[in-house]
Amino acid sequence: MLMNKAETVLVNSPPRRWLQRFYEVPMLLRFGGRLLPAARALEIGCGSGYGSQLVLERFGAASVDAVDLDPVMIERAGRRLARFGDRVRLVQGSATDLRAALGAEDGGYDAVFDFAIVHHIPHWRAAVAEVARVLAPGGRFYFEEVTAHALARPTYQRLFDHPSEDRFTAEQFLDELARHGLVVLGSTTRICGDYLLGVAAKPVPAGSDQ
Ligand SMILES: C[S@@+](CC[C@H](N)C(=O)[O-])C[C@H]1O[C@@H](n2cnc3c(N)ncnc32)[C@H](O)[C@@H]1O
């Protein structure tokens, strides 16, 4: 589901950008560390591209593919990320079918980033399944999510548009990661369980020389 006007303004506001850069990113780095120099990253629901900029500058990805359902966001991201040249590929499409959107192969990415997007997806479990599929063994999933607890608040209900059925608590989101074989390296909730931040890894199969 696309963002409405109020959410677009809030998400792209200077305070949110400040929080993302100086609070969320350091916490995600504490849980999951920086990427290896040749790492290929994917950002799902990239919005106007600020997250992808951080993935390159702060997490140290070599390249980032970024997908968003909203063509207007992809255009904005294109303007923001133009200076990174061919290190960035931007595609309009859905995080629930990354093969259709990006031709993403199984195990094609060393890291996947989710800056507050999975709660926008009606079939959110399909997006989690795709994240697990496209991660390489040893790869990491960095996530920041908004839970059912936050979405049920009157302010959220009044101001923003989100799917109303089958939203997830922090525990349900973490359980879904585990169901797809991802191992949580660290996670935390904030503001009475409204927000969930964490990093999960796709295990390297036993006996592999990776
Ligand atoms: C709350 S915004 C977050 C944007 C960006 N990650 C950020 O932090 O600024 C959610 C984004 O998810 C996108 N989105 C919603 N459903 C999607 C889907 N199925 N696949 C990809 N992107 C989706 C929206 O268009 C929107 O840009």
The ligand as a Gaussian input file, in Angstrom:
#p B3LYP/6-31G(d) Opt

LIG

0 1
 C        6.963000       4.230000       5.309000
 S        7.600000       4.264000       3.679000
 C        9.340000       4.000000       3.974000
 C       10.182000       4.498000       2.828000
 C       11.697000       4.401000       3.052000
 N       12.114000       3.045000       3.333000
 C       12.130000       5.349000       4.142000
 O       12.470000       4.904000       5.242000
 O       12.120000       6.557000       3.892000
 C        7.062000       2.744000       2.956000
 C        7.479000       2.590000       1.499000
 O        7.128000       1.266000       1.087000
 C        6.657000       1.321000      -0.253000
 N        5.880000       0.093000      -0.502000
 C        4.645000      -0.223000      -0.074000
 N        4.313000      -1.454000      -0.480000
 C        5.369000      -1.952000      -1.166000
 C        5.649000      -3.176000      -1.837000
 N        4.757000      -4.171000      -1.882000
 N        6.849000      -3.329000      -2.432000
 C        7.777000      -2.339000      -2.405000
 N        7.569000      -1.148000      -1.800000
 C        6.382000      -0.959000      -1.184000
 C        5.873000       2.618000      -0.308000
 O        5.691000       3.056000      -1.639000
 C        6.775000       3.521000       0.525000
 O        7.742000       4.184000      -0.261000

